Amino acid sequence: MGADSSQGHAGRGFRRGHVAWGFPGLRGGHTAPDLPPVQGRGRGTRAVVLAACGGLLVTGCATMPDSGDVQPVKGANQGDSQVRVYAVAPRENADPDEIVDGFLEAMTSDDPGFATARKYLTSQAARTWKPEESITVLTTAPNRDLADRNADPDNQGRSYPLSGRRIATVDDRHAYQPYSPAAYLQSIHVVQQPSANGKGKEWRIDSLPPGLVLGEADFLRNYRSVNKYYFASGEDWVVADPVYIRQRQDPVTRMDPVTQTVRALLEGPTDWLKPAVDSSFPSGTELRKGVTTLTPDDQSTLKVPLNGKADLVGGEPCRRMAAQLLFTLRDLTSVNAEQVELQGSRGQALCRLGKGQATDEFAPVRNTDRDENPYFVDEHRKLVMLVGAGKESNAPVEVPGPFGKGTLRLGSVAVDRGETRAAGVAETGRELFVSSITTEEEGAPAILRSKAVKPTDRLSAPSWDGLGNLWIADRDPAAPQLWMVPDGTGDPVKVRTPWPADEARIESLRVSPDGVRIALVVTRGGDTTLQIGRIQRQTSGDEPVVSVDDLQPAAPRMESVTAVSWAGPSRLVVVGKEAGGVQQIRYLQTDGSTSASSVLPGLNGVTSVAAPYKGSAPLVADSGNDGIVRLAPGTNWQPVVKTGISPVYPG
């Protein structure tokens, strides 16, 4: 294994260890197709690459030999979960470069307990290293630079700088925290210690960064985003809380993905969401000791054995616990549970709940079987509806009431979740109105007015939460304010925000269906960014007190954001630009995480976008010169009308 500088720094695409891919169509006797590239590091290390049929190592699959010249292997496709990396223990008399490279590679594997990775560490470091405590995510695998060869290895060992660009961390509660890409610099220190046979010395790592350090491709290959669900504080509907779990069996807990997800739910909400939600599970509730696999039975019932903390729970509290489980598990394609049965510490049944019951009683949007219809403002400044969610749509139709008659020229709109009312901002941007869109009625007086001089400084587009409350921002530089209108008809309530009024301006906003989170496009100090805030509601005397707290960046890798829309319980569609890039439309999780597959087909000049709560209906966007366009699943963008603005789905 070479260590001379002619081979370049680590992180240049060489792969150590065993790697396996799945090729469902591969047959014995055929050579492997172009292999999915694997992100790697190393400096001339040998790579053993195994092509696997259907993701499993079986006889007859094409293989590559474990000898011969080293060939470079490119970085992994993001999120390619068919790629498997198997850790390789350090060879006898391995040099320090090999030890460091082998350990960095072993961190990316599914090695049980990271036992092989620990073989690269001294006994003390192996005992204290806790890979489950945190994950640092870099844009690419960490670069391992050359050690200082002038140091005295017998006294000082050797220190290897690790560098890269940090983009996120994941904490011990599985919560993803994104960052604007920033320099990462840590080091790994190796020393010589007596070898196992006592006849010499061997190099081992005695100091290293905490947790795991992974490139983004390796992170997305090994981990996936799932939603845990908790109840909005004091309410009867659930709120999504995204976290990351292992794609396959967890090396530390030995749990399969379903069991990992249930365990994460029982651990409680992430720190950011915790002040706004409640868990129905009693404090200290865990899976019964030794449970590492959860599988539905032949009646599609998932039985979840809990410890003694849940033994006395029954009735409605138990049903709420089961509802949290059902919502949490529904996004896992590996489990098809039609109902959940909670069991106590002795195996006794505590309660059962079906998937349909959970949706009917506890979903934030209850009528999910009804088709979602997009709306927009047409060339005559009237509110119209698009009918048909397939690959082709019918002509837009006017809605009943003042907004559909053109008696009020509209500039932006929002339709409530029940599709019975709409909120409209006048074309001038000065007044906010609410009107029925199912019956003919006279126009009501304005609910809110802006005093700003410029139309662009007046009211933003409105947004409804799932509770029937209306939200809007007044962008008046002299008095910027975020407002909430209870039930869309009450007296407007000033919403407290985390920044002084003169520091930031809310360009646009969208409230989540559960009413607990709000997405804000905010201009501050010349930058326009996307922030996710937590909505807190209290009562002071007879007056409601509403605030947006603890803003978190939702798209830190975008240098500017133009528009945003909710696209389900914890997903957003965002229009923006990355540094030095062109405008793009992509899906993001509310925690700011993303993947390469989340980028949607390109579209120029997008000023607003609307996504359905369910994924089956098309996206709709205002593309400037192209007018209103739509993107049905499996198609490209298609024109709807040449002139129109403010496309929205209910919400």
C-alpha positions in Angstrom: 0.0 0.0 0.0 1.7 3.1 -1.2 2.0 6.4 0.7 4.0 8.6 -1.6 2.6 12.0 -2.6 2.5 11.0 -6.3 -0.8 9.1 -5.5 -2.5 12.3 -4.4 -4.5 13.0 -1.3 -7.2 10.7 0.1 -10.7 11.2 -1.0 -9.7 10.9 -4.7 -12.0 8.0 -5.4 -10.2 4.8 -4.4 -12.3 2.2 -2.5 -11.0 0.0 0.3 -13.0 -2.9 1.6 -15.8 -5.0 0.1 -18.5 -3.3 -1.9 -21.7 -4.9 -3.3 -24.4 -3.7 -5.7 -27.8 -5.1 -6.6 -28.6 -5.8 -10.2 -32.1 -7.4 -10.3 -31.7 -8.4 -14.0 -28.2 -9.8 -13.9 -27.7 -13.4 -14.8 -24.8 -15.8 -14.4 -22.1 -15.7 -17.1 -22.8 -12.0 -18.0 -20.3 -9.3 -17.1 -21.5 -6.6 -14.8 -22.9 -3.5 -16.4 -21.5 -0.1 -15.7 -21.4 -0.2 -11.9 -23.0 2.5 -9.8 -20.2 4.6 -8.7 -19.1 4.4 -5.0 -17.8 7.4 -3.1 -14.5 6.4 -1.5 -11.2 7.5 -0.2 -7.8 5.8 0.2 -4.4 6.0 -1.3 -3.8 3.1 -3.6 -5.7 0.6 -1.5 -7.0 -2.5 -3.1 -10.8 -2.7 -3.8 -12.8 -5.9 -3.7 -16.1 -5.2 -5.6 -18.9 -7.7 -5.6 -21.9 -7.4 -8.0 -24.9 -8.8 -6.2 -28.2 -10.0 -7.8 -31.2 -8.3 -6.2 -29.0 -6.8 -3.5 -27.8 -10.3 -2.2 -24.6 -12.1 -2.8 -25.5 -15.2 -4.7 -23.7 -17.7 -6.9 -23.7 -16.8 -10.6 -23.4 -13.1 -10.2 -20.6 -11.4 -12.1 -17.7 -10.6 -9.8 -14.4 -8.7 -9.9 -11.3 -10.4 -8.6 -9.5 -9.4 -5.4 -6.2 -9.1 -7.0 -4.6 -7.1 -9.8 -4.1 -3.4 -10.4 -6.0 -0.8 -8.4 -8.7 1.0 -10.4 -10.3 4.3 -9.4 -14.0 4.2 -8.5 -16.1 7.4 -8.7 -18.3 8.9 -6.0 -21.5 7.1 -5.1 -24.9 8.0 -6.4 -26.7 9.8 -3.7 -29.1 7.6 -1.8 -28.2 4.4 -3.8 -29.2 2.0 -1.1 -28.3 -1.0 -3.2 -24.6 -0.3 -2.7 -23.2 -2.2 0.3 -19.8 -1.6 1.9 -18.3 -4.4 4.0 -15.6 -3.4 6.4 -12.1 -5.0 6.2 -10.0 -5.5 9.3 -6.4 -4.0 9.3 -3.8 -6.3 7.9 -0.7 -7.2 9.8 2.0 -4.5 9.8 -0.3 -2.0 8.1 1.3 1.4 7.8 -0.4 4.4 9.4 -1.9 5.7 6.1 -3.6 2.3 5.7 -5.0 2.5 9.3 -6.5 5.9 8.8 -8.0 5.1 5.3 -9.3 1.7 6.5 -11.1 3.3 9.5 -12.7 6.0 7.4 -14.0 3.3 5.0 -15.2 1.1 7.9 -17.3 4.0 9.2 -19.4 3.8 6.0 -20.2 0.1 6.4 -23.0 -1.9 8.1 -20.4 -3.6 10.3 -22.3 -5.0 13.3 -21.4 -2.9 16.3 -18.8 -1.2 14.1 -16.6 -4.0 15.5 -14.2 -4.0 12.5 -13.9 -0.2 12.6 -12.9 -0.5 16.3 -10.0 -2.8 15.3 -8.3 0.3 13.9 -8.4 2.0 17.3 -6.4 1.6 20.5 -8.2 -0.3 23.3 -9.0 3.0 25.1 -10.3 4.7 21.9 -12.4 1.7 21.0 -14.1 1.8 24.4 -14.8 5.5 24.3 -15.8 6.0 20.6 -19.6 6.3 20.3 -20.6 6.3 16.7 -24.3 6.4 17.6 -24.0 9.8 19.3 -23.7 12.0 16.2 -23.1 12.1 12.5 -21.2 14.9 10.7 -22.2 15.1 7.0 -19.8 16.6 4.5 -20.3 17.3 0.8 -18.0 14.5 -0.1 -16.0 11.9 1.9 -13.5 13.5 4.2 -10.2 14.3 2.6 -7.3 12.7 4.5 -4.2 14.8 4.1 -0.6 13.6 4.6 0.7 13.3 8.1 3.7 15.3 9.3 6.6 12.8 8.6 9.1 14.9 10.5 7.5 14.2 13.8 9.0 11.5 16.0 6.6 8.6 15.7 7.9 6.8 18.8 7.1 9.8 21.0 4.4 11.7 19.2 2.7 9.4 16.7 1.3 11.0 13.6 -1.6 13.4 13.1 -3.6 13.2 9.9 -5.7 16.3 9.1 -9.3 15.6 7.9 -10.9 18.3 5.8 -14.1 18.9 3.8 -17.2 21.0 3.7 -19.7 20.4 6.4 -23.4 20.6 5.4 -25.3 19.0 8.3 -25.1 17.1 11.6 -27.4 14.4 13.0 -27.8 14.2 16.7 -28.4 11.2 19.0 -32.2 11.8 18.6 -31.8 11.3 14.9 -32.6 15.0 14.1 -31.0 16.5 11.0 -29.6 20.0 11.3 -28.5 21.6 8.0 -25.8 24.3 7.6 -24.6 26.6 4.9 -21.5 24.7 3.5 -18.6 25.6 5.7 -15.0 24.4 6.2 -14.6 21.3 8.3 -11.2 20.6 9.8 -10.5 17.8 12.4 -7.7 15.3 12.7 -7.0 11.6 13.4 -4.0 10.7 15.5 -2.2 7.4 15.3 0.3 5.8 17.6 2.3 2.6 17.8 1.3 0.0 20.4 2.4 -3.5 21.1 1.0 -6.0 18.6 -1.3 -8.8 19.7 1.4 -11.4 19.6 3.8 -9.2 21.6 6.5 -9.5 19.0 6.4 -6.0 17.6 4.3 -2.8 17.3 1.3 -1.9 15.2 -0.2 1.4 14.3 -3.6 2.3 15.8 -5.8 5.4 16.2 -5.9 6.9 19.7 -7.7 10.2 18.9 -10.5 10.9 16.4 -13.5 13.2 15.8 -16.7 12.3 17.7 -19.4 10.1 16.2 -19.4 9.3 12.5 -18.0 11.5 9.7 -19.6 10.7 6.3 -19.7 12.2 2.9 -23.3 13.0 1.7 -23.4 10.1 -0.7 -22.4 7.6 2.0 -24.9 9.2 4.4 -27.8 8.9 2.0 -26.8 5.4 1.1 -26.9 4.3 4.8 -29.7 6.5 6.2 -33.2 7.5 5.2 -35.7 10.1 6.3 -38.8 9.0 8.1 -41.6 10.9 9.9 -42.4 10.3 13.5 -45.8 11.6 14.6 -46.8 13.4 17.8 -50.0 15.2 18.8 -50.2 19.0 18.6 -50.1 20.2 22.2 -53.6 19.8 23.7 -55.2 18.8 20.3 -56.4 15.6 18.6 -54.3 15.8 15.4 -50.8 14.6 14.7 -47.7 16.5 13.5 -44.8 15.0 11.5 -41.4 15.1 13.0 -38.7 14.0 10.4 -35.7 12.0 11.6 -33.0 9.8 10.0 -32.7 6.1 10.6 -30.5 3.4 9.0 -31.6 2.0 5.7 -30.8 -1.5 6.9 -30.1 -3.2 10.2 -28.6 -0.7 12.6 -25.0 -1.7 13.5 -25.3 -0.6 17.1 -28.8 -1.7 18.2 -29.1 -4.6 15.6 -32.7 -3.4 14.9 -34.3 -3.5 11.5 -35.6 -0.2 10.1 -39.2 -0.8 11.4 -38.0 -1.4 14.9 -35.5 1.5 14.7 -38.4 3.8 13.7 -40.6 2.6 16.6 -37.8 3.1 19.0 -37.2 6.6 17.7 -40.9 7.4 18.2 -40.8 6.2 21.8 -37.7 8.3 22.5 -39.9 11.4 22.0 -39.9 14.4 19.7 -36.8 16.2 18.5 -35.7 19.1 20.6 -36.9 21.7 18.0 -40.5 20.3 17.8 -40.9 19.3 21.5 -42.3 22.6 22.8 -45.3 22.3 20.4 -46.3 18.7 20.6 -47.2 15.9 23.1 -46.5 12.2 23.1 -49.2 9.9 24.4 -46.7 7.3 25.5 -46.0 7.4 29.2 -42.5 8.7 30.1 -40.0 5.8 30.0 -41.9 3.7 27.6 -39.6 1.5 25.5 -39.8 -1.7 23.5 -39.6 -4.8 25.5 -36.0 -5.8 26.1 -34.5 -7.9 23.3 -36.9 -6.8 20.5 -35.0 -6.1 17.3 -37.5 -7.1 14.7 -41.2 -6.1 14.2 -43.2 -7.7 11.4 -47.0 -7.7 10.7 -48.7 -11.1 11.1 -50.8 -12.8 8.4 -53.8 -10.5 9.4 -51.6 -7.4 8.7 -51.5 -6.7 12.4 -48.3 -5.3 13.8 -47.9 -6.3 17.4 -45.7 -3.9 19.4 -44.4 -5.3 22.7 -43.7 -2.5 25.3 -42.1 -2.5 28.7 -44.0 -2.1 32.0 -44.3 1.6 31.7 -47.3 1.0 29.4 -49.0 -1.7 31.4 -51.7 0.5 32.9 -52.5 2.4 29.8 -55.9 1.7 28.1 -58.9 3.3 26.5 -58.4 6.6 24.6 -54.7 7.2 25.7 -53.8 3.8 24.3 -55.7 4.5 21.0 -53.7 7.7 20.7 -50.5 5.8 21.2 -51.5 3.3 18.5 -52.4 6.3 16.2 -48.9 7.7 16.6 -47.5 4.3 15.6 -49.7 3.9 12.6 -48.9 7.3 11.2 -45.2 6.8 11.8 -45.2 3.4 10.0 -47.3 4.3 7.0 -44.4 5.8 5.0 -42.3 2.6 5.4 -42.8 0.5 2.3 -41.3 -2.5 4.0 -44.3 -2.8 6.4 -47.9 -3.1 5.4 -49.7 -2.9 8.7 -53.5 -2.4 8.5 -53.7 -2.2 12.3 -51.5 -2.0 15.4 -51.8 -3.9 18.6 -50.0 -2.6 21.6 -48.9 -5.2 24.1 -47.8 -4.8 27.7 -44.7 -6.3 29.4 -46.4 -9.7 29.9 -47.6 -9.9 26.3 -51.2 -8.8 27.2 -53.1 -6.8 24.6 -53.6 -3.2 25.6 -55.5 -1.9 22.6 -55.9 -2.2 18.8 -56.4 0.5 16.2 -56.9 0.3 12.4 -55.2 2.5 9.8 -58.6 4.0 8.6 -59.7 4.8 12.2 -56.4 6.6 12.8 -56.8 8.7 9.7 -60.5 9.6 10.4 -59.9 10.6 14.0 -56.4 12.0 14.2 -55.1 13.2 10.7 -54.5 17.0 10.4 -56.3 16.8 7.0 -59.2 14.4 7.4 -60.9 14.2 4.0 -57.9 12.8 2.2 -60.0 10.7 -0.2 -61.3 13.9 -1.9 -59.6 15.1 -5.0 -57.5 18.2 -4.4 -58.1 21.0 -6.9 -55.6 23.8 -7.8 -56.8 27.4 -8.2 -55.3 30.5 -9.7 -56.1 34.1 -10.6 -56.8 34.5 -14.3 -56.1 37.3 -16.7 -59.3 39.1 -15.6 -58.1 38.9 -12.0 -60.9 36.4 -11.1 -60.4 33.2 -9.1 -60.7 30.1 -11.2 -60.3 26.4 -10.4 -58.6 23.7 -12.5 -60.6 20.4 -12.6 -58.8 17.1 -13.1 -55.7 15.8 -11.5 -54.6 13.5 -14.3 -52.1 14.0 -17.1 -54.5 16.3 -18.8 -56.7 19.0 -17.3 -60.0 20.6 -18.3 -60.4 24.3 -18.9 -60.4 26.5 -15.8 -63.9 27.2 -14.3 -65.0 30.3 -12.3 -65.8 29.8 -8.7 -69.1 31.1 -7.2 -69.1 34.3 -5.2 -67.4 37.7 -5.5 -64.0 36.3 -6.3 -65.3 34.4 -9.3 -67.5 37.3 -10.6 -64.7 39.8 -11.0 -66.3 42.4 -8.7 -63.0 42.5 -6.8 -59.8 42.4 -8.9 -57.4 40.0 -7.1 -53.6 40.0 -6.8 -53.2 36.8 -4.7 -55.4 34.1 -3.1 -55.5 31.2 -0.7 -58.3 28.6 -0.5 -59.1 26.9 2.9 -58.6 23.2 3.4 -62.3 22.5 3.0 -62.5 24.4 -0.3 -65.5 26.4 0.9 -63.8 29.8 1.5 -61.0 31.8 -0.1 -59.0 34.7 1.1 -58.0 37.3 -1.5 -55.7 40.2 -1.5 -56.8 43.0 -3.9 -54.7 43.7 -7.0 -53.4 46.8 -5.3 -52.1 44.7 -2.4 -53.8 47.0 0.1 -56.8 45.0 1.4 -57.5 41.4 2.5 -61.0 39.9 2.0 -62.6 36.5 2.8 -65.5 35.1 0.8 -67.4 31.9 0.1 -66.4 30.0 -3.1 -69.4 27.6 -2.9 -72.4 30.0 -2.8 -73.3 33.3 -4.3 -73.1 36.1 -1.8 -72.3 39.8 -1.5 -68.7 40.8 -0.9 -67.7 41.4 2.8 -65.7 44.3 4.0 -61.9 44.1 4.2 -60.5 42.3 7.2 -57.1 43.9 7.0 -55.5 46.9 5.3 -51.9 47.9 4.6 -50.8 51.6 4.7 -47.6 51.0 2.6 -47.0 53.4 -0.3 -45.7 50.9 -2.8 -47.8 47.9 -3.9 -44.8 45.6 -3.5 -44.5 46.7 0.2 -48.1 45.8 1.0 -49.8 42.5 1.9 -48.2 39.2 1.0 -50.2 36.2 -0.4 -52.3 34.7 2.4 -52.3 31.1 3.8 -54.7 29.0 5.7 -53.7 26.5 8.4 -55.6 23.3 8.9 -57.5 24.8 11.8 -59.3 27.4 9.6 -57.1 30.3 10.7 -55.7 32.7 8.1 -52.2 34.0 8.0 -50.7 37.0 6.1 -47.8 39.4 6.3 -47.9 43.2 5.9 -44.6 44.2 4.3 -44.9 47.9 5.0 -41.3 49.1 5.8 -42.8 51.5 8.4 -44.7 48.8 10.2 -43.9 45.3 9.1 -46.1 42.7 10.8 -47.2 39.1 10.7 -50.9 38.6 11.3 -53.2 35.7 12.2 -57.0 36.0 11.6 -58.8 33.5 13.8 -61.2 31.3 11.8 -60.6 33.8 8.9 -63.3 36.1 10.3 -62.1 37.2 13.8 -60.1 40.2 14.8 -56.6 40.0 13.4 -54.0 39.0 16.0 -50.4 40.3 15.8 -47.9 37.4 15.7 -44.7 37.8 17.6 -41.6 37.0 15.5 -38.0 36.3 16.7 -36.5 39.4 15.1 -37.0 43.1 15.6 -39.5 44.6 13.2 -36.8 46.6 11.3 -34.4 43.7 10.8 -36.4 41.4 8.4 -39.2 41.4 5.9 -41.4 38.4 5.3 -41.8 38.1 1.5 -44.2 35.2 1.5 -45.4 32.5 3.9 -47.1 29.1 4.0 -48.5 27.4 7.1 -48.5 23.7 7.6 -51.8 21.7 7.5 -51.3 20.9 11.2 -51.0 24.6 12.2 -47.7 24.0 14.1 -45.1 25.1 11.6 -44.8 28.0 9.2 -42.5 28.3 6.2 -41.3 31.9 5.7 -39.4 33.4 2.8 -37.5 36.2 4.6 -35.3 39.0 3.3 -32.7 40.1 5.8 -29.5 42.0 5.2 -29.9 41.6 1.4 -30.4 37.8 1.5 -33.6 36.0 0.8 -33.8 32.7 2.7 -36.3 30.1 3.6 -36.9 29.7 7.4 -39.1 27.2 9.2 -40.7 28.5 12.5 -42.6 26.8 15.3 -46.0 28.3 16.0 -46.8 28.7 19.7 -50.3 29.6 21.0 -51.1 30.8 24.5 -53.8 32.9 26.1 -53.1 36.0 28.2 -56.3 37.0 30.0 -58.9 37.0 27.2 -56.4 37.7 24.5 -54.7 35.0 22.4 -50.9 35.2 22.2 -49.4 33.8 19.0 -45.7 33.6 18.3 -43.3 32.1 15.7 -40.3 30.8 17.6 -36.9 29.2 17.0 -36.5 29.8 13.2 -34.4 27.2 11.5 -32.9 27.4 8.0 -34.7 25.1 5.6 -32.6 25.6 2.5 -29.2 26.8 3.7 -27.5 25.7 0.4 -29.6 28.1 -1.6 -28.3 31.6 -1.8 -31.8 33.0 -2.7 -35.3 31.6 -2.4 -38.2 32.7 -4.6 -41.2 30.6 -3.5 -42.3 27.7 -1.3 -45.3 25.4 -0.9 -46.1 22.6 1.5 -46.2 19.2 -0.3 -47.3 16.9 2.5 -46.8 16.5 6.2 -43.1 17.4 6.3 -42.1 18.1 2.7 -41.8 21.4 0.8 -41.4 22.4 -2.8 -38.9 25.2 -3.0 -37.9 27.5 -5.9 -34.5 29.1 -5.5 -30.8 29.2 -6.6 -27.7 27.7 -5.2 -24.5 29.8 -5.2 -23.5 30.3 -8.8 -26.3 28.2 -10.1 -29.5 28.7 -12.1 -33.1 28.7 -10.7 -34.3 25.2 -9.7 -37.4 23.6 -8.2 -36.8 20.8 -5.7 -38.3 18.9 -2.8 -36.9 19.5 0.6 -37.8 18.1 4.0 -38.7 20.6 6.6 -35.5 19.8 8.4 -33.6 21.0 5.4 -32.4 17.6 4.1 -32.6 16.7 0.4 -31.3 14.2 -2.1 -30.2 14.4 -5.8 -33.5 12.8 -6.9 -35.5 15.6 -5.4 -34.7 18.1 -8.2 -37.7 18.6 -10.5 -37.6 19.3 -14.3 -36.3 22.8 -15.1 -38.6 25.7 -15.6 -37.6 29.3 -16.2 -38.8 32.4 -14.4 -40.9 30.8 -11.7 -42.4 33.3 -9.3 -44.8 31.0 -7.4 -45.5 27.3 -7.0 -48.3 25.2 -5.5 -48.1 21.5 -4.4 -50.9 19.2 -3.3 -51.0 17.6 0.1 -51.1 14.2 -1.6 -48.6 13.3 -4.2 -50.9 12.2 -7.0 -52.1 15.6 -8.1 -49.9 17.8 -10.4 -47.7 20.7 -9.3 -48.8 24.0 -10.6 -46.6 27.1 -11.1 -46.5 30.6 -12.4 -43.7 30.7 -14.9 -43.8 34.3 -15.9 -43.7 34.4 -19.7 -45.1 30.9 -20.0 -48.1 31.6 -17.7 -49.7 28.9 -15.5 -48.1 25.5 -16.1 -48.6 22.1 -14.4 -46.3 19.1 -13.8 -48.2 15.8 -13.5 -46.3 12.7 -12.1 -44.2 11.1 -14.9 -44.6 14.0 -17.3 -42.8 17.3 -18.1 -44.2 20.8 -17.5 -47.3 21.5 -19.6 -49.0 24.9 -20.3 -52.4 25.6 -18.8 -53.1 29.2 -19.7 -50.9 31.9 -21.0 -51.9 34.6 -18.5 -52.5 33.9 -14.8 -50.9 34.4 -11.4 -51.0 33.0 -7.8 -51.5 29.3 -8.3 -52.5 27.6 -5.0 -53.8 24.3 -3.6 -56.0 24.4 -0.5 -53.9 25.7 2.4 
